[in-house]
């Protein structure tokens, strides 16, 4: 165990019961995200059981002591619940309640994540001396958990693990998107759709950059970074490109001349980088050896979109001249009601956040979805600007762009499994914007003083009592 790891474990032990709960609950939810469907045909995932149990536990704790709601929780919660009400009305009017449970889950999962993460926010507010460690630890937990999916993907490519993953893709272990994507050389691990991999990997990339801001840079960060990029490549999903592009765009817009000086890589960092690149190249060569024919067929399928760049970019979802798969769904919903939509489960497959909002709530649903997104984005970016941390501002803007642009190709805020990771990422960015800057890696400190030493001097490890 390295000296850095010893410091982390020592600080975790001194967090107390509340601090351990603040760390344990989100980690349990992340483990649940990687879990299978429950046996039988209930359609319940491990993630749902863990998440709803955790939310119920937090609600019970909240009844025992005074709790405070943040403005973002109030504004977003109102818009989200109004959208749910419109969706219920549209479903009842259509007279088909068969998809009500799955439709309700799309709304309840984000609310349950908000409840669980509200405990983390409350703990950070009440315990500023240890809050930086808690948030950084949870960011690392997101990165490690999603990086593990790449091992499942590599196992599919090299060792034929796909036959063991059916319980992760569907409750009946029958037809699944993941199984249909494999002949094209696209591997998803425990996720059912390649785009789910892209959403989860993009959120994990944000968390990796945020963790490096809070706890400082580590040489071994090259390994999870390589795993995340490799996982996105094995899934062949453009959503990873959307995530990387969002980070790149906001990095350019927030760039300051002279903000970062070029530093030569140390030997440990160079070794870690070379090791990560080497392992990634070996995995990619193996992938190409097994799937070159299927991959060529997948790329050839884009030839049918020649002459319409928007169709090619969105894989047939949206095109110029009111063509594409999404427009067909919009027409079907409009035939029911353009005002309040068709309710839960009307379309068999929804490939866009905006089509989803139109389906469940019509034009009213689109307006409420836009208001919910604006509440999230405005409150997050205001908190980030007040923090004065460039990296936090970048991550806030990148999350906003990821949801805005990624929503064209997938219902990113409600998609199975991956949306839970994206919501956890949102609340961790929000928590990092409200941290005491003295405990972060970019805090001013004397020359030659490490982050750990500066943290101890500022009471981050609990060695100095807080002033009233």
Secondary structure in CASP SS format (residue, H / E / C, confidence):
PFRMAT SS
TARGET T0000
AUTHOR 0000-0000-0000
METHOD secondary structure of the structure
MODEL  1
X C 1.00
X C 1.00
X H 1.00
X H 1.00
X H 1.00
X H 1.00
X H 1.00
X H 1.00
X H 1.00
X H 1.00
X H 1.00
X H 1.00
X H 1.00
X C 1.00
X C 1.00
X H 1.00
X H 1.00
X H 1.00
X H 1.00
X H 1.00
X H 1.00
X H 1.00
X H 1.00
X H 1.00
X H 1.00
X H 1.00
X H 1.00
X H 1.00
X H 1.00
X H 1.00
X H 1.00
X H 1.00
X H 1.00
X C 1.00
X C 1.00
X C 1.00
X E 1.00
X C 1.00
X C 1.00
X C 1.00
X C 1.00
X C 1.00
X C 1.00
X C 1.00
X E 1.00
X H 1.00
X H 1.00
X H 1.00
X H 1.00
X H 1.00
X H 1.00
X H 1.00
X H 1.00
X H 1.00
X H 1.00
X H 1.00
X H 1.00
X H 1.00
X H 1.00
X H 1.00
X H 1.00
X H 1.00
X H 1.00
X H 1.00
X C 1.00
X C 1.00
X C 1.00
X C 1.00
X C 1.00
X C 1.00
X H 1.00
X H 1.00
X H 1.00
X H 1.00
X H 1.00
X H 1.00
X H 1.00
X H 1.00
X H 1.00
X H 1.00
X H 1.00
X H 1.00
X H 1.00
X H 1.00
X H 1.00
X H 1.00
X H 1.00
X H 1.00
X H 1.00
X H 1.00
X H 1.00
X H 1.00
X H 1.00
X H 1.00
X C 1.00
X C 1.00
X C 1.00
X C 1.00
X C 1.00
X H 1.00
X H 1.00
X H 1.00
X H 1.00
X H 1.00
X H 1.00
X H 1.00
X H 1.00
X H 1.00
X H 1.00
X H 1.00
X H 1.00
X H 1.00
X H 1.00
X H 1.00
X H 1.00
X H 1.00
X H 1.00
X H 1.00
X H 1.00
X H 1.00
X H 1.00
X H 1.00
X H 1.00
X H 1.00
X H 1.00
X H 1.00
X C 1.00
X H 1.00
X H 1.00
X H 1.00
X H 1.00
X H 1.00
X H 1.00
X H 1.00
X H 1.00
X H 1.00
X H 1.00
X H 1.00
X H 1.00
X H 1.00
X H 1.00
X H 1.00
X H 1.00
X H 1.00
X H 1.00
X H 1.00
X H 1.00
X H 1.00
X H 1.00
X H 1.00
X H 1.00
X H 1.00
X H 1.00
X H 1.00
X H 1.00
X H 1.00
X H 1.00
X H 1.00
X H 1.00
X C 1.00
X H 1.00
X H 1.00
X H 1.00
X H 1.00
X C 1.00
X H 1.00
X H 1.00
X H 1.00
X H 1.00
X C 1.00
X C 1.00
X C 1.00
X C 1.00
X C 1.00
X C 1.00
X C 1.00
X H 1.00
X H 1.00
X H 1.00
X H 1.00
X H 1.00
X H 1.00
X C 1.00
X C 1.00
X C 1.00
X C 1.00
X C 1.00
X C 1.00
X C 1.00
X C 1.00
X C 1.00
X C 1.00
X C 1.00
X H 1.00
X H 1.00
X H 1.00
X H 1.00
X H 1.00
X H 1.00
X H 1.00
X H 1.00
X H 1.00
X H 1.00
X H 1.00
X H 1.00
X H 1.00
X H 1.00
X H 1.00
X H 1.00
X H 1.00
X H 1.00
X H 1.00
X H 1.00
X H 1.00
X H 1.00
X C 1.00
X C 1.00
X C 1.00
X C 1.00
X C 1.00
X H 1.00
X H 1.00
X H 1.00
X H 1.00
X H 1.00
X H 1.00
X H 1.00
X H 1.00
X H 1.00
X H 1.00
X H 1.00
X H 1.00
X H 1.00
X H 1.00
X H 1.00
X C 1.00
X C 1.00
X H 1.00
X H 1.00
X H 1.00
X H 1.00
X H 1.00
X H 1.00
X H 1.00
X H 1.00
X H 1.00
X H 1.00
X H 1.00
X H 1.00
X H 1.00
X H 1.00
X H 1.00
X H 1.00
X C 1.00
X C 1.00
X C 1.00
X C 1.00
X C 1.00
X C 1.00
X C 1.00
X C 1.00
X C 1.00
X C 1.00
X C 1.00
X C 1.00
X C 1.00
X H 1.00
X H 1.00
X H 1.00
X H 1.00
X H 1.00
X H 1.00
X H 1.00
X H 1.00
X H 1.00
X H 1.00
X H 1.00
X H 1.00
X H 1.00
X H 1.00
X H 1.00
X H 1.00
X H 1.00
X H 1.00
X H 1.00
X H 1.00
X H 1.00
X H 1.00
X H 1.00
X H 1.00
X H 1.00
X H 1.00
X H 1.00
X H 1.00
X H 1.00
X H 1.00
X H 1.00
X H 1.00
X H 1.00
X H 1.00
X H 1.00
X H 1.00
X H 1.00
X H 1.00
X H 1.00
X C 1.00
X C 1.00
X C 1.00
X H 1.00
X H 1.00
X H 1.00
X H 1.00
X H 1.00
X C 1.00
X C 1.00
X C 1.00
X C 1.00
X C 1.00
X E 1.00
X C 1.00
X C 1.00
X C 1.00
X E 1.00
X C 1.00
X H 1.00
X H 1.00
X H 1.00
X H 1.00
X H 1.00
X H 1.00
X H 1.00
X H 1.00
X H 1.00
X H 1.00
X H 1.00
X H 1.00
X C 1.00
X C 1.00
X C 1.00
X C 1.00
X C 1.00
X C 1.00
X C 1.00
X C 1.00
X C 1.00
X C 1.00
X C 1.00
X C 1.00
X C 1.00
X C 1.00
X C 1.00
X C 1.00
X H 1.00
X H 1.00
X H 1.00
X H 1.00
X H 1.00
X H 1.00
X H 1.00
X H 1.00
X H 1.00
X H 1.00
X H 1.00
X H 1.00
X H 1.00
X H 1.00
X H 1.00
X H 1.00
X H 1.00
X H 1.00
X H 1.00
X H 1.00
X H 1.00
X H 1.00
X H 1.00
X H 1.00
X H 1.00
X H 1.00
X H 1.00
X H 1.00
X H 1.00
X H 1.00
X H 1.00
X H 1.00
X H 1.00
X H 1.00
X H 1.00
X C 1.00
X C 1.00
X H 1.00
X H 1.00
X H 1.00
X H 1.00
X H 1.00
X H 1.00
X H 1.00
X H 1.00
X H 1.00
X H 1.00
X H 1.00
X H 1.00
X H 1.00
X H 1.00
X H 1.00
X H 1.00
X H 1.00
X C 1.00
X C 1.00
X C 1.00
X C 1.00
X C 1.00
X C 1.00
X C 1.00
X C 1.00
X C 1.00
X C 1.00
X C 1.00
X H 1.00
X H 1.00
X H 1.00
X H 1.00
X H 1.00
X H 1.00
X H 1.00
X H 1.00
X H 1.00
X H 1.00
X H 1.00
X H 1.00
X H 1.00
X H 1.00
X H 1.00
X H 1.00
X C 1.00
X C 1.00
X C 1.00
X H 1.00
X H 1.00
X H 1.00
X C 1.00
X C 1.00
X C 1.00
X C 1.00
X C 1.00
X C 1.00
X C 1.00
X C 1.00
X C 1.00
X C 1.00
X C 1.00
X H 1.00
X H 1.00
X H 1.00
X H 1.00
X H 1.00
X H 1.00
X H 1.00
X C 1.00
X C 1.00
X C 1.00
X C 1.00
X C 1.00
X C 1.00
X C 1.00
X C 1.00
X C 1.00
X C 1.00
X C 1.00
END
